[in-house]
Amino acid sequence: MKKTTVLCLNTLAGLLFIFLTSYTQVRETPVKVTGIRSPKGKIILNVFKDNESYNNEQPYKKLTFDKKALNNGTLTVMVGLESGTYGITLIDDENENGKIDKNLIRMPKEGFGFSNFFMEKLKKPTFDDFKVDLKATAKVDIKVKYM
């Protein structure tokens, strides 16, 4: 009987340890998007964890939102992410094909944006230009740019 009790307690302690070490705190972060020109389509947010995934266009998470709550070109959405550093890109997918459409010279035909960064030059920003530390920042702002 003692061996069974000890075995059960050890198993319970092991399971509890596994559960606690795998548990991560997901936090709802508000992302405020401004400058949206049209209620058509959807907003796509791509969340990147590092420069390599950004350069390879392999997001950690891809989130899609309706524009139903759009008010004067502004939309605030809630994004569930663990504390950490992320870079968030935005596509105003007006035709809902799931990607950003480009013209013949590879210029975007739909709106795009980056977390806490507004692109002023015609050069793709680096991950460090728009990364956000969610430990230090309670919200993220993205201003949509149209070419």
Secondary structure per residue as TSV (DSSP state, phi and psi in degrees):
chain	resnum	aa	ss	phi	psi
A	1	M	-	360.0	-40.5
A	2	K	H	-64.1	-40.4
A	3	K	H	-63.3	-39.2
A	4	T	H	-65.8	-42.9
A	5	T	H	-64.0	-44.9
A	6	V	H	-64.6	-42.4
A	7	L	H	-62.0	-43.5
A	8	C	H	-64.0	-42.5
A	9	L	H	-64.9	-41.5
A	10	N	H	-64.5	-41.5
A	11	T	H	-63.8	-44.8
A	12	L	H	-62.2	-44.1
A	13	A	H	-63.1	-40.1
A	14	G	H	-64.3	-44.2
A	15	L	H	-64.1	-40.8
A	16	L	H	-62.9	-42.6
A	17	F	H	-61.3	-45.3
A	18	I	H	-61.4	-43.4
A	19	F	H	-62.8	-46.3
A	20	L	H	-67.9	-35.7
A	21	T	H	-75.6	-25.7
A	22	S	H	-89.5	-9.8
A	23	Y	-	-77.3	127.2
A	24	T	-	-123.1	146.3
A	25	Q	-	-82.9	108.1
A	26	V	E	-90.2	131.7
A	27	R	E	-121.2	136.9
A	28	E	E	-80.3	116.0
A	29	T	E	-108.2	125.3
A	30	P	E	-74.9	133.0
A	31	V	E	-116.6	113.8
A	32	K	E	-96.9	119.7
A	33	V	E	-108.1	125.5
A	34	T	E	-121.2	158.1
A	35	G	-	85.1	19.2
A	36	I	-	-75.3	128.3
A	37	R	-	-90.0	-19.1
A	38	S	-	-145.9	146.4
A	39	P	S	-80.9	-1.8
A	40	K	S	-75.0	145.5
A	41	G	S	85.0	-157.5
A	42	K	E	-136.4	162.3
A	43	I	E	-101.0	129.9
A	44	I	E	-113.5	126.5
A	45	L	E	-110.3	127.6
A	46	N	E	-108.3	124.6
A	47	V	E	-105.4	125.1
A	48	F	E	-116.0	145.5
A	49	K	S	-96.2	-22.0
A	50	D	S	-157.4	173.9
A	51	N	H	-64.0	-38.2
A	52	E	H	-63.5	-46.5
A	53	S	H	-66.8	-33.7
A	54	Y	H	-66.3	-47.0
A	55	N	H	-64.7	-32.6
A	56	N	T	-87.8	1.0
A	57	E	T	53.0	46.0
A	58	Q	-	-120.6	87.6
A	59	P	-	-68.3	150.1
A	60	Y	S	-67.9	-40.8
A	61	K	E	-141.3	145.4
A	62	K	E	-124.2	120.5
A	63	L	E	-120.6	138.0
A	64	T	E	-120.4	136.6
A	65	F	E	-130.9	141.7
A	66	D	E	-70.7	161.1
A	67	K	S	-102.8	20.5
A	68	K	T	-58.4	-34.8
A	69	A	T	-91.1	14.8
A	70	L	-	-62.2	130.7
A	71	N	B	-137.2	109.9
A	72	N	T	52.7	43.8
A	73	G	T	80.1	6.6
A	74	T	B	-119.6	139.0
A	75	L	E	-141.4	130.5
A	76	T	E	-113.4	126.9
A	77	V	E	-121.9	155.9
A	78	M	E	-104.6	131.5
A	79	V	E	-121.4	124.0
A	80	G	E	-87.5	110.5
A	81	L	E	-138.1	148.3
A	82	E	E	-72.1	158.9
A	83	S	S	-58.8	141.2
A	84	G	S	156.7	-172.6
A	85	T	E	-106.3	129.3
A	86	Y	E	-138.1	158.3
A	87	G	E	-119.0	130.2
A	88	I	E	-116.7	126.2
A	89	T	E	-108.9	154.4
A	90	L	E	-127.7	142.8
A	91	I	E	-127.0	128.8
A	92	D	E	-89.6	89.7
A	93	D	E	-81.7	79.2
A	94	E	T	-65.6	-30.9
A	95	N	T	-98.9	4.3
A	96	E	-	55.3	41.9
A	97	N	S	-98.8	2.3
A	98	G	S	83.2	7.2
A	99	K	S	-149.1	166.7
A	100	I	-	-86.7	128.2
A	101	D	-	-86.7	142.0
A	102	K	B	-126.4	155.7
A	103	N	-	-86.8	-170.5
A	104	L	T	-61.3	-31.2
A	105	I	T	-98.3	21.6
A	106	R	S	68.1	22.0
A	107	M	-	-87.5	138.1
A	108	P	B	-63.1	134.9
A	109	K	S	-94.7	-12.5
A	110	E	S	-115.6	165.3
A	111	G	E	-70.6	153.1
A	112	F	E	-149.0	164.5
A	113	G	E	-167.1	171.3
A	114	F	E	-136.8	147.8
A	115	S	T	-60.4	125.6
A	116	N	T	49.0	34.4
A	117	F	B	-152.1	132.6
A	118	F	-	-114.7	121.8
A	119	M	-	-73.7	117.6
A	120	E	-	-105.0	-27.1
A	121	K	S	-101.6	164.9
A	122	L	S	-88.4	48.5
A	123	K	S	-131.5	133.3
A	124	K	-	-62.2	126.7
A	125	P	-	-71.0	158.9
A	126	T	-	-84.3	164.2
A	127	F	H	-55.8	-40.8
A	128	D	H	-63.9	-23.8
A	129	D	H	-68.1	-31.2
A	130	F	H	-128.1	13.3
A	131	K	E	-71.1	150.6
A	132	V	E	-132.0	131.1
A	133	D	E	-92.9	108.4
A	134	L	T	-74.6	-7.5
A	135	K	T	-74.0	-33.5
A	136	A	T	-100.8	-18.7
A	137	T	-	-118.0	132.9
A	138	A	S	-90.3	-17.9
A	139	K	-	-146.1	164.5
A	140	V	E	-126.8	137.1
A	141	D	E	-114.9	135.7
A	142	I	E	-132.1	126.1
A	143	K	E	-104.2	125.1
A	144	V	-	-77.6	137.3
A	145	K	B	-116.7	136.6
A	146	Y	-	-118.6	139.6
A	147	M	-	-92.7	360.0
